[in-house]
Amino acid sequence: MARAASPARACQVGPTDIDHVLSTTRAVRRKLDLDRPVEPAVLEECLSLALQAPTPGNVQAWRWLVVRDQGVKARLGAVNQPSVARALRPGGT
């Protein structure tokens, strides 16, 4: 019978795993430690991968803002929550 990975082991993600982690939603949920700050090198790798994503008309007009302050994150979440709720309603309105 296989044992489930311990929580500490399940949260360990190395730089070589980042492509796999970012490409599988379930892996993200299992492996990322959301309470630990993201290392700058990992963040740079994530942004590098995101820059490869296609955009309509190949416009590629990205703007990135990295927010590390939990209070600012909470305020941004509160501001965006109504828009997200509308977008998730059937019909998107």
C-alpha positions as CSV (number, residue, x, y, z in Angstrom):
1,M,0.0,0.0,0.0
2,A,1.5,3.4,-1.0
3,R,1.8,6.1,1.6
4,A,0.9,9.7,1.0
5,A,3.8,12.1,1.0
6,S,4.4,14.0,4.2
7,P,3.3,17.7,4.0
8,A,6.9,18.8,4.3
9,R,8.0,16.7,1.3
10,A,4.9,17.6,-0.7
11,C,5.8,21.3,-0.5
12,Q,9.4,21.0,-1.8
13,V,9.7,22.3,-5.4
14,G,13.1,22.9,-7.0
15,P,13.9,25.2,-9.9
16,T,14.0,22.2,-12.3
17,D,10.4,21.3,-11.3
18,I,8.9,24.7,-12.0
19,D,7.8,24.0,-15.6
20,H,6.0,20.9,-14.5
21,V,4.4,22.6,-11.5
22,L,3.2,25.6,-13.5
23,S,1.7,23.3,-16.2
24,T,-0.4,21.1,-13.9
25,T,-3.0,22.7,-11.6
26,R,-3.2,19.7,-9.3
27,A,0.5,19.7,-8.8
28,V,0.4,23.4,-7.9
29,R,-2.2,22.7,-5.2
30,R,-0.2,19.8,-3.8
31,K,3.3,21.2,-3.9
32,L,3.3,24.9,-3.4
33,D,3.7,26.3,0.1
34,L,1.5,29.4,-0.1
35,D,2.8,30.7,3.2
36,R,6.5,30.8,2.1
37,P,7.8,33.8,0.1
38,V,8.6,33.1,-3.5
39,E,12.3,33.3,-4.2
40,P,13.3,36.0,-6.8
41,A,14.8,33.4,-9.1
42,V,11.6,31.3,-9.1
43,L,9.5,34.4,-9.7
44,E,11.8,35.4,-12.7
45,E,11.4,31.9,-14.1
46,C,7.6,32.1,-13.8
47,L,7.5,35.4,-15.5
48,S,9.8,34.1,-18.2
49,L,7.4,31.2,-18.9
50,A,4.4,33.5,-18.8
51,L,6.0,35.8,-21.5
52,Q,5.8,32.8,-23.9
53,A,2.0,32.7,-23.7
54,P,0.2,33.7,-26.9
55,T,-1.9,36.9,-26.9
56,P,-4.6,38.0,-29.3
57,G,-3.0,39.5,-32.4
58,N,0.4,38.7,-30.8
59,V,0.2,42.1,-29.1
60,Q,2.1,40.9,-26.0
61,A,1.3,44.1,-24.1
62,W,2.0,42.6,-20.7
63,R,2.3,44.6,-17.5
64,W,3.5,42.8,-14.4
65,L,3.2,43.9,-10.8
66,V,4.7,41.8,-8.1
67,V,3.0,42.4,-4.8
68,R,4.6,40.9,-1.7
69,D,2.8,42.8,1.1
70,Q,-0.1,40.7,2.4
71,G,-2.2,43.8,3.3
72,V,-1.9,45.1,-0.3
73,K,-2.8,41.7,-1.6
74,A,-5.9,41.6,0.6
75,R,-7.0,45.0,-0.6
76,L,-6.4,44.1,-4.3
77,G,-8.4,40.9,-3.8
78,A,-11.3,42.9,-2.2
79,V,-11.2,45.4,-5.1
80,N,-11.2,42.7,-7.8
81,Q,-13.7,40.3,-6.1
82,P,-16.8,41.8,-7.6
83,S,-15.4,41.7,-11.1
84,V,-14.3,38.1,-10.7
85,A,-17.8,37.1,-9.3
86,R,-19.5,38.7,-12.3
87,A,-17.1,36.9,-14.7
88,L,-17.8,33.6,-13.1
89,R,-21.6,33.9,-13.3
90,P,-23.4,32.0,-16.0
91,G,-23.2,34.2,-19.1
92,G,-20.3,36.2,-17.6
93,T,-22.4,39.3,-16.9
